[in-house]
């Protein structure tokens, strides 16, 4: 059984920081590329960042550059999304997913965690 569970979402003020976690079970984290995605109401799903088993990022959206970073801890079966200097436009449901590959959607998705950026 493959499961991805996101946590760490919540309400944060503009300019603040938040760290999201994705715990993965049912597949070896060191062999899969994991990605972070988000979707806001009325908008298309956006791929943010992906990381492969050598910890190198395989994709980074322009909206995240200089503000978001992705990392992984294989021993803890966890992938992180560090969000700094958040903006109201970052408000969305955030998902982690596997396998993160160019040209197709991942096979497995978590349930999502809501991030709301507001004063």
C-alpha positions, 0 to 999 in steps of 0.5 A, spaced: 500 500 500 503 506 497 501 512 501 503 519 501 501 524 507 502 531 507 502 535 514 504 542 516 499 547 512 495 552 516 495 560 516 501 564 515 502 571 514 505 574 508 512 574 508 512 568 513 515 561 513 512 554 513 515 547 512 511 542 509 512 535 510 510 529 506 511 522 509 511 516 504 510 509 505 509 503 501 515 504 496 522 506 497 523 513 498 531 513 495 528 510 489 523 515 487 522 522 485 517 526 489 514 532 487 510 538 490 504 540 487 499 545 489 492 547 486 488 553 488 480 554 486 479 555 479 486 554 477 490 549 474 494 544 478 501 547 478 508 543 479 512 546 484 519 542 485 521 535 484 527 531 487 530 525 485 534 520 489 540 523 489 537 529 492 538 534 485 532 538 484 529 535 477 524 541 476 523 548 479 517 553 478 519 560 477 514 562 482 518 558 487 525 561 485 528 564 491 523 562 496 521 555 496 526 549 497 525 541 497 529 536 501 528 529 503 530 524 508 530 517 506 531 515 513 525 518 515 521 517 509 520 524 508 520 530 503 520 537 505 517 543 502 520 549 505 516 555 504 519 562 505 517 569 504 510 567 502 505 571 498 497 571 498 498 568 491 501 562 495 494 560 498 492 553 495 492 546 497 499 543 497 500 535 495 506 531 494 506 525 489 510 520 486 513 519 481 515 526 479 517 525 471 516 530 465 511 529 461 506 525 465 502 526 472 505 522 478 502 515 479 501 516 487 498 522 490 497 525 498 490 528 500 493 535 501 494 540 506 491 547 506 496 553 506 493 560 507 497 566 506 493 572 509 494 578 514 
